[in-house]
Amino acid sequence: MDEFTPTVGVSSTRPADMPEDHSALPVWNAENWFYEDWPVGQRIRSLRRTIGESDSHLFNTLVVDIHPYVQDQMFAEREGIFGRRLVAGAFVFSAGLGLVATNCVNAFSYGYDKLRFIKPVFIGDTIYTIRTNMEKTPRYKDLGLIRASYQVFKTEGELVLYCEHLQTVKYKNPADFAGNTEK
């Protein structure tokens, strides 16, 4: 057994197709938090990420977003209302949420509400995200529903995107929620 104990609830998925001593190791950034472990009101902040030309172009190519505001430098400079190219809102959403995403093996995305693109993001802007656990609701026999807000900021605190993420998360002790679930 390793002399170091994980500090953030990491566990192993124990895959059978690798050596047993490897599969027993905790998986980096794969939390095993349960519904009971997500405190309402908890806030976390991501590291920052600068969105480069290649990041923007690769995303646009991948999703076939060829709108002139995100792909045509001459249009954006000469005819666009911002005078320069935008980063696609879908990329700001994806990257912003990815900055605070966990690999919790007990949580599953249920959907997003209230997605708003508040201010434009341009190539070369640096973003970061703050996630706030807003509420928890017992929902299913084995899973509760967690609502968290995501606020994506650029530069020094300018809010550019807001949304709420709904996740279903396994209960550690499903019997504790018997009779309190919606479904």
N, C-alpha and C positions, 0 to 999 in steps of 0.2 A: 504494500500500500504506500502511496506517495505521502511524504511528510507534510505536504501543503494541502490545506482544506479549501475548497472553492468558497468564495465570499459572496457570490450572487446567485445562488440557487441553480448552479449548472448541474446537469446530469448527463449520463450517457444514453444514447439511443440503443446501444448494444447490438449493432448489426452483426448478423451471423456470417457474413461473407468477408470477414477480415480476422486476423489473429485475435484470439480471446483477450490477450493482454492489451491490445490496441483498442478493441471495442469497449473495454471496461473503463477507459480513460474518459473523464468529463469532456464534453464537446464545448469548445470555445464559443462563447456568445450563443449558447443554446440553453436558455433559462428553462427551468421547470416550475415556474410560478403557477399556482392555482388561483382560482377565483378569490379565495380568501386572502391571498397574498398581495392583492392590488389595492393599495389604500386610496380612497377618495381624497382628492385635494393634492395628491403628490404631483409635483412638477419636476420635469427633467429638461435639460437643454443639451442640444447636440453640439458637436464640433462644427466649425464653419467649413463651407465648401465654395470655392470660386468656380463659376460655370464658364468654361472656356468655349472657344469657337468649335473645337472638335467635338466636345460633349454635345453641344446644341445640334450640330450638323448630324452627328451619328444618330441621335434620338429622332430628328426629323426624317432621316432616311429610313430608319427602322419602322416608323409609324406612317410613312408616306405623307408627311405634313409638308406640303410645298407652298404654303401660303406666302405671298411676297413679304409680309412683315417679318417672317422668320428665316426666309431663304434668299431674298433678293436685296443685296446691299444697296444697289443703285436706287431701287424703288424706295426702300426704307429711308434713305438719305434725301431723295429729291421729292418724293410724293407722300411719304408716310407722315403721320401726325406727330411721331416721336423723334424724327430725324435720325434714327438709327434702328438697327435690327433688334427685334424682341427675341427672348427665349420663349418657346412655346409654353403656354400655361400648363399643359399636360405634363411637360418635363419638370416644371417648377413643383407641381404637385407630387410627381413621382420621386424626385430627388429630395424634396423637403420632408416627405414622410419617411423615405429611406434613411435619412440622417438620424432618426430616432427609433427606427424599427428594431424590434427585438426578434429573436428566433425562438420565442417561447413555444415549446413543444406541446403545450396545453391550450393554446389560443388560436382562434380561427377568425379570419376577417368575415364580418357579417354585412358590411357595407359602409357607405359614407353619406353624411347629410351635410347640408348647409355649405357646400363647397363654393367659395367666392374668390375670384381673382381681383384683389383690391388695388394693386398698383403694378405697373409693368416691371419686368425684370429684363435686363439687357445683358448681352454677352460681356463677360468680365465682371459682372456683379458677384458679390459673395453673399451667400445665404446661410442661415442657421434656423433651427426649429425649436420651439418649446412645446412640449406635450404636457397636458394637464388631465389627470384622471377626474372626470366630472361626476359620474354616478355609476352605481352597480345595481342590477335588478336580477333577482332569481328568475330564470326564464324556462328552462327545460329541466327534465329529470336529472341530467348529468352535466348541464352547462348553464352558467349564468351569463348575463349580458353586461358588458362594460362599455361605457361611452366616454371617450376622451377627446379633448379638443387639440387641434394642431394649429399652431400659429407659425407661419414661415415669415422670417424677417430678412431684409437685406441691409447691407452696410451697417450702420450703427443704430439698429432698432426700428427701421421703417417696415411696418407690417405690409406684406405683399400678398398673403394668401391665408385663408381661414377655412377650416373644415372640421367636422366631427366624425370620428371613426368609431364604428360599432364593432365590437368583437365578442364572440362567444368564447368562454373560458371554462375549462373543466373544473368541477368542484373537487376539492381535496376529499371532502366527506359529503357525498351526495345525500346521505340520510339526514344531515342537518337542515336540508332545504325541502324535505318532503312536506307536501301540503302548502308550500309557499310559492310554488312555481306557477307561471301563467299557462304553460302547456305541458 
